[in-house]
Amino acid sequence: MVEIDYNKIFSCPKCGLSGNIYLVKVSGNKIVMKQRCPDHGGRSFTVHLKEKDSYIHLIKENVFRCYK
């Protein structure tokens, strides 16, 4: 079985920065996320729901929170 490097998936493919995640949505057996890099704009990507324990810490680190 191949080990997936989630640090690379959660980074901008152009510059490698971890941008803010501003949307997390479950769709079937996948999680759809939208992330914004400060330099290169937004992108969306999907990851498998059943492997969430492998990347939940990355979501917690990068999630964008708004407070009034």
N, C-alpha and C positions, 0 to 999 in steps of 0.2 A: 504494500500500500504506500502511496506517495504522500509524504508530509508536505502540506501546503504552508508557505510562508505568508501568514496573514499580515505581518508588518509591511511587506511589499504591496499587498493588495490595498491596505488602508493608507498608502502614501500616494502622492501625486506621481503619475507615470513620467512626467516631464522633468520635475525638479527634485522629487523625493520628499517634499515636505508633507507633514500630516495636517491636513486642513480640518476645518470644523465640519462635523456631520450635522446636518440640519433636518434630515428626514430619515426615519427608520420605519419601514412598513413590512409586515409579513404578507407574503403572497404565495400561498400553497406551501411547498416545502423549502422555500427560499426567503431570505430577508433582502429587501431592496433598500439601498441606502443612497442618499445624495450627499455629496461632500463638496466643499468649496475650498479651493486653493487660493491664497491671497494673490498669487501672481498669474495663474493660468485659468481661473474661472471654475465653474462648477462641472461636476461629472456625476454619473450614477453608476452603481455596480451592484451585483448580487453575490451573496454568499449562502452556503447551505445552512439551513436552520438546525439540523441535527448536530452540527459541529460548533454550536455557539459557545461552548465552554472554552474553546481554543482561542476565541477572539473577543469575548465579552469585555475583557479589560481594555481593549483598544477602543471599543465603543464608549466606555465610561470616560476614557481620557480625552476623546475628541468630540464628544457631544456638545452642541452649542446650546447654551441656556440663556434665556432672556428673562430679566427681572425688571420690574418697574420700580 
